[in-house]
């Protein structure tokens, strides 16, 4: 059995949207190649306009970097992250676990 994954990772400076209108996100996603299910990950608290713009789209999910997990990544074919989110995840991965 052979399984092919066609996933993409996009990194942006920020995930700010000009307004809370859903059409902004729909336009951005339509520009992405082969994006069927998108996960947006921001480094801190999710911007309220971004929450409002994505809440009616079943194929777009938004998470803060602290909530990112393997299951969420595997459920999406496109992962869009901010630089801040990448930095926080790298820092978290390099922090030793004291047990």
Chimera marker file (.cmm) of the C-alpha trace (Angstrom):
<marker_set name="trace">
<marker id="1" x="0.000" y="0.000" z="0.000" r="1" g="1" b="0" radius="0.5"/>
<marker id="2" x="1.391" y="3.386" z="-1.006" r="1" g="1" b="0" radius="0.5"/>
<marker id="3" x="0.204" y="6.629" z="0.529" r="1" g="1" b="0" radius="0.5"/>
<marker id="4" x="0.984" y="10.011" z="-0.967" r="1" g="1" b="0" radius="0.5"/>
<marker id="5" x="0.577" y="13.180" z="1.036" r="1" g="1" b="0" radius="0.5"/>
<marker id="6" x="0.447" y="16.529" z="-0.689" r="1" g="1" b="0" radius="0.5"/>
<marker id="7" x="0.720" y="18.969" z="2.156" r="1" g="1" b="0" radius="0.5"/>
<marker id="8" x="2.067" y="22.466" z="2.275" r="1" g="1" b="0" radius="0.5"/>
<marker id="9" x="3.453" y="24.724" z="4.951" r="1" g="1" b="0" radius="0.5"/>
<marker id="10" x="3.196" y="28.483" z="4.525" r="1" g="1" b="0" radius="0.5"/>
<marker id="11" x="4.816" y="30.959" z="6.915" r="1" g="1" b="0" radius="0.5"/>
<marker id="12" x="3.668" y="34.583" z="7.079" r="1" g="1" b="0" radius="0.5"/>
<marker id="13" x="4.707" y="37.556" z="9.199" r="1" g="1" b="0" radius="0.5"/>
<marker id="14" x="1.196" y="37.816" z="10.622" r="1" g="1" b="0" radius="0.5"/>
<marker id="15" x="-2.370" y="36.661" z="10.031" r="1" g="1" b="0" radius="0.5"/>
<marker id="16" x="-4.090" y="40.025" z="10.136" r="1" g="1" b="0" radius="0.5"/>
<marker id="17" x="-7.112" y="40.465" z="7.904" r="1" g="1" b="0" radius="0.5"/>
<marker id="18" x="-8.462" y="43.844" z="6.762" r="1" g="1" b="0" radius="0.5"/>
<marker id="19" x="-11.927" y="43.135" z="8.162" r="1" g="1" b="0" radius="0.5"/>
<marker id="20" x="-14.038" y="40.444" z="9.768" r="1" g="1" b="0" radius="0.5"/>
<marker id="21" x="-15.638" y="39.524" z="6.414" r="1" g="1" b="0" radius="0.5"/>
<marker id="22" x="-15.485" y="35.857" z="5.469" r="1" g="1" b="0" radius="0.5"/>
<marker id="23" x="-14.844" y="36.733" z="1.824" r="1" g="1" b="0" radius="0.5"/>
<marker id="24" x="-11.307" y="37.864" z="2.771" r="1" g="1" b="0" radius="0.5"/>
<marker id="25" x="-10.397" y="34.362" z="3.957" r="1" g="1" b="0" radius="0.5"/>
<marker id="26" x="-12.189" y="32.735" z="1.011" r="1" g="1" b="0" radius="0.5"/>
<marker id="27" x="-10.089" y="34.868" z="-1.358" r="1" g="1" b="0" radius="0.5"/>
<marker id="28" x="-6.840" y="34.018" z="0.443" r="1" g="1" b="0" radius="0.5"/>
<marker id="29" x="-7.590" y="30.284" z="0.440" r="1" g="1" b="0" radius="0.5"/>
<marker id="30" x="-8.536" y="30.354" z="-3.243" r="1" g="1" b="0" radius="0.5"/>
<marker id="31" x="-5.030" y="31.686" z="-3.990" r="1" g="1" b="0" radius="0.5"/>
<marker id="32" x="-3.432" y="28.685" z="-2.263" r="1" g="1" b="0" radius="0.5"/>
<marker id="33" x="-2.668" y="25.749" z="-4.513" r="1" g="1" b="0" radius="0.5"/>
<marker id="34" x="-4.648" y="22.565" z="-3.710" r="1" g="1" b="0" radius="0.5"/>
<marker id="35" x="-5.824" y="23.839" z="-0.328" r="1" g="1" b="0" radius="0.5"/>
<marker id="36" x="-8.844" y="21.826" z="0.744" r="1" g="1" b="0" radius="0.5"/>
<marker id="37" x="-8.523" y="22.053" z="4.513" r="1" g="1" b="0" radius="0.5"/>
<marker id="38" x="-6.480" y="24.859" z="6.087" r="1" g="1" b="0" radius="0.5"/>
<marker id="39" x="-5.113" y="25.249" z="9.613" r="1" g="1" b="0" radius="0.5"/>
<marker id="40" x="-4.066" y="28.773" z="10.635" r="1" g="1" b="0" radius="0.5"/>
<marker id="41" x="-1.669" y="28.961" z="13.590" r="1" g="1" b="0" radius="0.5"/>
<marker id="42" x="-0.772" y="32.233" z="15.295" r="1" g="1" b="0" radius="0.5"/>
<marker id="43" x="1.853" y="32.757" z="17.970" r="1" g="1" b="0" radius="0.5"/>
<marker id="44" x="-0.333" y="34.457" z="20.533" r="1" g="1" b="0" radius="0.5"/>
<marker id="45" x="-3.974" y="35.182" z="21.107" r="1" g="1" b="0" radius="0.5"/>
<marker id="46" x="-6.038" y="34.824" z="17.943" r="1" g="1" b="0" radius="0.5"/>
<marker id="47" x="-7.167" y="38.158" z="16.539" r="1" g="1" b="0" radius="0.5"/>
<marker id="48" x="-10.925" y="38.717" z="16.906" r="1" g="1" b="0" radius="0.5"/>
<marker id="49" x="-11.316" y="39.731" z="13.245" r="1" g="1" b="0" radius="0.5"/>
<marker id="50" x="-9.646" y="36.491" z="12.157" r="1" g="1" b="0" radius="0.5"/>
<marker id="51" x="-11.967" y="34.478" z="14.416" r="1" g="1" b="0" radius="0.5"/>
<marker id="52" x="-15.024" y="36.181" z="12.936" r="1" g="1" b="0" radius="0.5"/>
<marker id="53" x="-13.770" y="35.805" z="9.355" r="1" g="1" b="0" radius="0.5"/>
<marker id="54" x="-13.180" y="32.055" z="9.699" r="1" g="1" b="0" radius="0.5"/>
<marker id="55" x="-16.016" y="30.884" z="11.929" r="1" g="1" b="0" radius="0.5"/>
<marker id="56" x="-18.397" y="30.061" z="9.043" r="1" g="1" b="0" radius="0.5"/>
<marker id="57" x="-15.819" y="28.178" z="6.987" r="1" g="1" b="0" radius="0.5"/>
<marker id="58" x="-15.823" y="24.451" z="7.771" r="1" g="1" b="0" radius="0.5"/>
<marker id="59" x="-12.535" y="23.956" z="5.900" r="1" g="1" b="0" radius="0.5"/>
<marker id="60" x="-10.551" y="26.575" z="7.861" r="1" g="1" b="0" radius="0.5"/>
<marker id="61" x="-9.532" y="26.159" z="11.502" r="1" g="1" b="0" radius="0.5"/>
<marker id="62" x="-7.577" y="28.567" z="13.704" r="1" g="1" b="0" radius="0.5"/>
<marker id="63" x="-5.354" y="27.695" z="16.673" r="1" g="1" b="0" radius="0.5"/>
<marker id="64" x="-2.842" y="29.505" z="18.860" r="1" g="1" b="0" radius="0.5"/>
<marker id="65" x="0.615" y="27.926" z="18.802" r="1" g="1" b="0" radius="0.5"/>
<marker id="66" x="0.165" y="26.579" z="22.333" r="1" g="1" b="0" radius="0.5"/>
<marker id="67" x="-2.789" y="24.478" z="21.103" r="1" g="1" b="0" radius="0.5"/>
<marker id="68" x="-1.046" y="22.999" z="18.087" r="1" g="1" b="0" radius="0.5"/>
<marker id="69" x="-0.863" y="19.208" z="18.080" r="1" g="1" b="0" radius="0.5"/>
<marker id="70" x="-0.038" y="16.409" z="15.671" r="1" g="1" b="0" radius="0.5"/>
<marker id="71" x="-3.665" y="15.349" z="15.229" r="1" g="1" b="0" radius="0.5"/>
<marker id="72" x="-4.687" y="18.857" z="14.114" r="1" g="1" b="0" radius="0.5"/>
<marker id="73" x="-1.807" y="19.025" z="11.657" r="1" g="1" b="0" radius="0.5"/>
<marker id="74" x="-2.679" y="15.645" z="10.123" r="1" g="1" b="0" radius="0.5"/>
<marker id="75" x="-6.328" y="16.654" z="9.661" r="1" g="1" b="0" radius="0.5"/>
<marker id="76" x="-5.370" y="19.513" z="7.310" r="1" g="1" b="0" radius="0.5"/>
<marker id="77" x="-3.547" y="19.598" z="3.998" r="1" g="1" b="0" radius="0.5"/>
<marker id="78" x="-2.319" y="23.182" z="4.375" r="1" g="1" b="0" radius="0.5"/>
<marker id="79" x="-0.666" y="24.608" z="7.474" r="1" g="1" b="0" radius="0.5"/>
<marker id="80" x="-0.348" y="28.391" z="7.624" r="1" g="1" b="0" radius="0.5"/>
<marker id="81" x="1.759" y="29.740" z="10.478" r="1" g="1" b="0" radius="0.5"/>
<marker id="82" x="3.125" y="33.079" z="11.599" r="1" g="1" b="0" radius="0.5"/>
<marker id="83" x="6.837" y="33.533" z="12.258" r="1" g="1" b="0" radius="0.5"/>
<marker id="84" x="5.974" y="34.093" z="15.903" r="1" g="1" b="0" radius="0.5"/>
<marker id="85" x="4.169" y="30.732" z="16.039" r="1" g="1" b="0" radius="0.5"/>
<marker id="86" x="7.150" y="28.945" z="14.489" r="1" g="1" b="0" radius="0.5"/>
<marker id="87" x="9.525" y="30.580" z="16.982" r="1" g="1" b="0" radius="0.5"/>
<marker id="88" x="7.337" y="29.628" z="19.940" r="1" g="1" b="0" radius="0.5"/>
<marker id="89" x="6.993" y="26.023" z="18.772" r="1" g="1" b="0" radius="0.5"/>
<marker id="90" x="10.750" y="25.690" z="18.207" r="1" g="1" b="0" radius="0.5"/>
<marker id="91" x="11.384" y="27.093" z="21.688" r="1" g="1" b="0" radius="0.5"/>
<marker id="92" x="8.835" y="24.721" z="23.185" r="1" g="1" b="0" radius="0.5"/>
<marker id="93" x="10.394" y="21.730" z="21.400" r="1" g="1" b="0" radius="0.5"/>
<marker id="94" x="13.857" y="22.594" z="22.716" r="1" g="1" b="0" radius="0.5"/>
<marker id="95" x="12.705" y="22.971" z="26.311" r="1" g="1" b="0" radius="0.5"/>
<marker id="96" x="13.612" y="19.873" z="28.334" r="1" g="1" b="0" radius="0.5"/>
<marker id="97" x="10.870" y="18.028" z="30.157" r="1" g="1" b="0" radius="0.5"/>
<marker id="98" x="11.694" y="17.662" z="33.859" r="1" g="1" b="0" radius="0.5"/>
<marker id="99" x="10.084" y="14.575" z="35.325" r="1" g="1" b="0" radius="0.5"/>
<link id1="1" id2="2" r="1" g="1" b="0" radius="0.2"/>
<link id1="2" id2="3" r="1" g="1" b="0" radius="0.2"/>
<link id1="3" id2="4" r="1" g="1" b="0" radius="0.2"/>
<link id1="4" id2="5" r="1" g="1" b="0" radius="0.2"/>
<link id1="5" id2="6" r="1" g="1" b="0" radius="0.2"/>
<link id1="6" id2="7" r="1" g="1" b="0" radius="0.2"/>
<link id1="7" id2="8" r="1" g="1" b="0" radius="0.2"/>
<link id1="8" id2="9" r="1" g="1" b="0" radius="0.2"/>
<link id1="9" id2="10" r="1" g="1" b="0" radius="0.2"/>
<link id1="10" id2="11" r="1" g="1" b="0" radius="0.2"/>
<link id1="11" id2="12" r="1" g="1" b="0" radius="0.2"/>
<link id1="12" id2="13" r="1" g="1" b="0" radius="0.2"/>
<link id1="13" id2="14" r="1" g="1" b="0" radius="0.2"/>
<link id1="14" id2="15" r="1" g="1" b="0" radius="0.2"/>
<link id1="15" id2="16" r="1" g="1" b="0" radius="0.2"/>
<link id1="16" id2="17" r="1" g="1" b="0" radius="0.2"/>
<link id1="17" id2="18" r="1" g="1" b="0" radius="0.2"/>
<link id1="18" id2="19" r="1" g="1" b="0" radius="0.2"/>
<link id1="19" id2="20" r="1" g="1" b="0" radius="0.2"/>
<link id1="20" id2="21" r="1" g="1" b="0" radius="0.2"/>
<link id1="21" id2="22" r="1" g="1" b="0" radius="0.2"/>
<link id1="22" id2="23" r="1" g="1" b="0" radius="0.2"/>
<link id1="23" id2="24" r="1" g="1" b="0" radius="0.2"/>
<link id1="24" id2="25" r="1" g="1" b="0" radius="0.2"/>
<link id1="25" id2="26" r="1" g="1" b="0" radius="0.2"/>
<link id1="26" id2="27" r="1" g="1" b="0" radius="0.2"/>
<link id1="27" id2="28" r="1" g="1" b="0" radius="0.2"/>
<link id1="28" id2="29" r="1" g="1" b="0" radius="0.2"/>
<link id1="29" id2="30" r="1" g="1" b="0" radius="0.2"/>
<link id1="30" id2="31" r="1" g="1" b="0" radius="0.2"/>
<link id1="31" id2="32" r="1" g="1" b="0" radius="0.2"/>
<link id1="32" id2="33" r="1" g="1" b="0" radius="0.2"/>
<link id1="33" id2="34" r="1" g="1" b="0" radius="0.2"/>
<link id1="34" id2="35" r="1" g="1" b="0" radius="0.2"/>
<link id1="35" id2="36" r="1" g="1" b="0" radius="0.2"/>
<link id1="36" id2="37" r="1" g="1" b="0" radius="0.2"/>
<link id1="37" id2="38" r="1" g="1" b="0" radius="0.2"/>
<link id1="38" id2="39" r="1" g="1" b="0" radius="0.2"/>
<link id1="39" id2="40" r="1" g="1" b="0" radius="0.2"/>
<link id1="40" id2="41" r="1" g="1" b="0" radius="0.2"/>
<link id1="41" id2="42" r="1" g="1" b="0" radius="0.2"/>
<link id1="42" id2="43" r="1" g="1" b="0" radius="0.2"/>
<link id1="43" id2="44" r="1" g="1" b="0" radius="0.2"/>
<link id1="44" id2="45" r="1" g="1" b="0" radius="0.2"/>
<link id1="45" id2="46" r="1" g="1" b="0" radius="0.2"/>
<link id1="46" id2="47" r="1" g="1" b="0" radius="0.2"/>
<link id1="47" id2="48" r="1" g="1" b="0" radius="0.2"/>
<link id1="48" id2="49" r="1" g="1" b="0" radius="0.2"/>
<link id1="49" id2="50" r="1" g="1" b="0" radius="0.2"/>
<link id1="50" id2="51" r="1" g="1" b="0" radius="0.2"/>
<link id1="51" id2="52" r="1" g="1" b="0" radius="0.2"/>
<link id1="52" id2="53" r="1" g="1" b="0" radius="0.2"/>
<link id1="53" id2="54" r="1" g="1" b="0" radius="0.2"/>
<link id1="54" id2="55" r="1" g="1" b="0" radius="0.2"/>
<link id1="55" id2="56" r="1" g="1" b="0" radius="0.2"/>
<link id1="56" id2="57" r="1" g="1" b="0" radius="0.2"/>
<link id1="57" id2="58" r="1" g="1" b="0" radius="0.2"/>
<link id1="58" id2="59" r="1" g="1" b="0" radius="0.2"/>
<link id1="59" id2="60" r="1" g="1" b="0" radius="0.2"/>
<link id1="60" id2="61" r="1" g="1" b="0" radius="0.2"/>
<link id1="61" id2="62" r="1" g="1" b="0" radius="0.2"/>
<link id1="62" id2="63" r="1" g="1" b="0" radius="0.2"/>
<link id1="63" id2="64" r="1" g="1" b="0" radius="0.2"/>
<link id1="64" id2="65" r="1" g="1" b="0" radius="0.2"/>
<link id1="65" id2="66" r="1" g="1" b="0" radius="0.2"/>
<link id1="66" id2="67" r="1" g="1" b="0" radius="0.2"/>
<link id1="67" id2="68" r="1" g="1" b="0" radius="0.2"/>
<link id1="68" id2="69" r="1" g="1" b="0" radius="0.2"/>
<link id1="69" id2="70" r="1" g="1" b="0" radius="0.2"/>
<link id1="70" id2="71" r="1" g="1" b="0" radius="0.2"/>
<link id1="71" id2="72" r="1" g="1" b="0" radius="0.2"/>
<link id1="72" id2="73" r="1" g="1" b="0" radius="0.2"/>
<link id1="73" id2="74" r="1" g="1" b="0" radius="0.2"/>
<link id1="74" id2="75" r="1" g="1" b="0" radius="0.2"/>
<link id1="75" id2="76" r="1" g="1" b="0" radius="0.2"/>
<link id1="76" id2="77" r="1" g="1" b="0" radius="0.2"/>
<link id1="77" id2="78" r="1" g="1" b="0" radius="0.2"/>
<link id1="78" id2="79" r="1" g="1" b="0" radius="0.2"/>
<link id1="79" id2="80" r="1" g="1" b="0" radius="0.2"/>
<link id1="80" id2="81" r="1" g="1" b="0" radius="0.2"/>
<link id1="81" id2="82" r="1" g="1" b="0" radius="0.2"/>
<link id1="82" id2="83" r="1" g="1" b="0" radius="0.2"/>
<link id1="83" id2="84" r="1" g="1" b="0" radius="0.2"/>
<link id1="84" id2="85" r="1" g="1" b="0" radius="0.2"/>
<link id1="85" id2="86" r="1" g="1" b="0" radius="0.2"/>
<link id1="86" id2="87" r="1" g="1" b="0" radius="0.2"/>
<link id1="87" id2="88" r="1" g="1" b="0" radius="0.2"/>
<link id1="88" id2="89" r="1" g="1" b="0" radius="0.2"/>
<link id1="89" id2="90" r="1" g="1" b="0" radius="0.2"/>
<link id1="90" id2="91" r="1" g="1" b="0" radius="0.2"/>
<link id1="91" id2="92" r="1" g="1" b="0" radius="0.2"/>
<link id1="92" id2="93" r="1" g="1" b="0" radius="0.2"/>
<link id1="93" id2="94" r="1" g="1" b="0" radius="0.2"/>
<link id1="94" id2="95" r="1" g="1" b="0" radius="0.2"/>
<link id1="95" id2="96" r="1" g="1" b="0" radius="0.2"/>
<link id1="96" id2="97" r="1" g="1" b="0" radius="0.2"/>
<link id1="97" id2="98" r="1" g="1" b="0" radius="0.2"/>
<link id1="98" id2="99" r="1" g="1" b="0" radius="0.2"/>
</marker_set>
